[in-house]
Structures are given as C-alpha cells and as structure tokens.
Amino acid sequence: MRTVRAAASAAAVAAVLLSLAACGPLGTSASSGGSTVPPRTPAGAPAANSTAQAVQALDLVQKQTDHLHSVSAEETLSIGDLISAKARGRLAWGAGGPLGTLTMTFTGGRQAQALRSLGISATMEARYLPDAVYTHLSGAQVGVAGGKHWAKYTYAEMGTLGGDTADFGKDFFQSNNPVRSVDLLLSAGDLREVGRETVRGVAATHYTGTLDVAALTSLRAPHLSAAQLAAEKRALQAQGVTTETLDLWVSADHLPVEVHRTEQTNKGLETGTIFYSAFGVPVHVQAPPASDTVDVAGLRQRSTGA
C-alpha cells in the first residue's frame, strides 16, 4: 500500500497543477464548443470588417489588462471522466515570477474517487511562489510524506514528472494570466464579436474564435513571441488537441470578466470557465514552514520504495 498511496499523493498534486494549466491562470478557462475549425471567411466578405473591429477591441483589452498584474479568479474545470473541479484564488504575474493562492475542490471523476478512497480531502490548497508550487497534503498523503503537510514542486522538477505535468514549468505559470487568453483569441482566424450580454450582473461584449493548433505558429499573435506560440502549440499537441474554441466576455472597462474554452484531448472533452474580478488586487503569499514540507524528489523516492 505504501507505493499505491505515494502514487496517489503525487497524482493529487498533479491534478491541482493540471487544473491550473487548463484554466490558464492561474488560468485560462469553458462551455461547449466544437472540435473542428469553422470554414474560413473569404477575403473581402462582410465578416472581414467584423473581424477587424474585434481585433481592434481586443488589442485595447490586452493593453488595459497587461499593466494590472493581478486578479481574483473563480474557475470550473472538466476533463472527460477523469476530473471535474472548481477553484478560486488570487493570482499575480509579471517579471518577478508567478505568485498566487488557489483553493480547489474536486467535485467528480475518477481522480476524485481515487482521492476519497484514500481518505484524502476533496479540497486542496496550492501556493505559487516564484521558485516553486506548494500543495497541501491530507489523509494517506501525510503518511507517505513522513507526517509533513506540504509538498514542494520546483518548476524545474515539474518538467521531469512526465504525464500531465510534463509541459508545466515556470514559463507556463508566468504567462498563465488573463492576458494570455486575449493574446490567443487574437490568433483565431475566425475571431468575431457575438454581441452584448451580461456576466454576473456586468454588461459585457462577447467575442469568440477557434484556434487551429497546427497553424498556431503562423497565425496573427501581436503580443506573443514565436517561442511562446511554439510552446503553446507543443503543449496542446501533447494533449492531442487539434482545435480549441475560445469565448471571451469583456466589460465596458475593457477588462476580461469571463473566459470559456473547449477542446477535445486524448483524455476526453476538456472544458473550463473562469470568471475574473478585482483586477489589481494585492496578492501576498508565504511559503509553508520548511520543517513541514517535503519536496517532490522525496515523494518520488517514497513512491518507488527507495
């Protein structure tokens, strides 16, 4: 049971990180959407003006959002029958590195069932600092961790884990913010404005578009470097994604209030929705006591019985 429990502990930590990635803040975000790319509108067709206007509007949103550097967020996530979860927290991004706190509750799926079978809490806390991510342990995890209650993953170590965390790293979390959702939507060839709607009582303009993953590195992306687009493409292709549908709702203040995405992955249909509020909110994060923390290398040694 020692090896099984350790593996489950690592899987639970990976699930927290996985959900964060899918929502991209720290997350990107989901509703329903298609897994095929709609036909392109021929040049000169009436929709061309609509696309140009949407690009102009989202350029302004990108600039307005970029200089605020922090936000409060609420997210829901579903990945096939693997996991469904909800989360909320405060997130900050910038040159200093990722910073934030996230409380996540696993609400269903095979992953949640595995956690319950080991007496592991369905609610977990994650703390993001510039050098590492810390996740709170419970149930069987604490025994595997030698009685300690926190697991530490450095960003370099994440890249060695394989599976769902193989593409996670410091660069991903630095870019895991509302600005990235706007940047990616600007890359959609069929970007358009849907209309005026209301999100949690806030009047907002709805934009939508579909990313062709194979063509991602050649698409318009005024605020993303070639290296960033290439990394995004590799991450999506590693999950078996060929297209990604993005929906964005923007307030009259030119700030994102909701992001919704849908994509077909090799683990099933993945959907996520994130709501943003309180841009510019203070974010204060403290690392757990070192005496109560085990690093990922220690967990991996325990999982192999070393």
Secondary structure, 3 states (H helix, E strand, C coil): CHHHHHHHHHHHHHHHHHHHHHEECCEECCCCCCCCCCCCCCCCCCHHHHHHHHHHHHHHHHHHHHCCCEEEEEEEEEECCCEEEEEEEEEECCCCCCEEEEEEEEEECHHHHHHHHCCCCCEEEEEECCCEEEEECCCHHHHHCCCCCEEEEEHHHHCCCCHHHCCCCHHHHHCCCHHHHHHHHHCCCCCEEEEEEEECCEEEEEEEEEEEHHHHHHCCCCCCCHHHHHHHHHHHHHCCCCEEEEEEEEECCCCEEEEEEEEEECCEEEEEEEEEECCCCCCCCCCCCHHHEEEHHHHHHHHCCC
